[in-house]
Amino acid sequence: SLNHEPIKLMIDSPGGMVSAYLTLYDIMSASRSPIYTVASGVVASAAVPILMSGKVGHRYILPNSRVMIHMPQSRFGGDPAQVDNQVKEFKKIKDTYINILSRHTGKTPDQIEQDINRLEFWMNAEEAVAYSLADNVLNSFNEFALL
């Protein structure tokens, strides 16, 4: 938004390539316009930082939506030197993901790492708000339309 009008973004995504989501996260974080986010359906994996990059107090989740965080995933291949380099890059991406979750939730990086070391950590709307991935359960679009 060039005129600093609020941007409203509904998110329904199983995640995907971390590099693509980190680019979107950076753009949203640098925006001068307030960004309001709504989790709809499933917001998982690399899509979670997009939900959290909304303006604090205006990160919503619909009542029957689900959020999932987990350890970033990768596939390694090649000769031993290539695999070693890929492992180093994977650790950087993992640390970036953990630090973003930590910054937005107020939880320590160690707590985040414990939580994402589960196979998958699924949360319903109330649990996502309690974990600080979202701020409010959105029960009516009338509330959202007024923003």
Salt bridges, closest charged atoms under 4 A:
ASP84 OD2 - LYS88 NZ 3.39
GLU89 OE2 - LYS92 NZ 3.05
ASP95 OD2 - LYS91 NZ 2.97
GLU113 OE2 - LYS94 NZ 2.83
ASP135 OD1 - ARG59 NH2 2.65
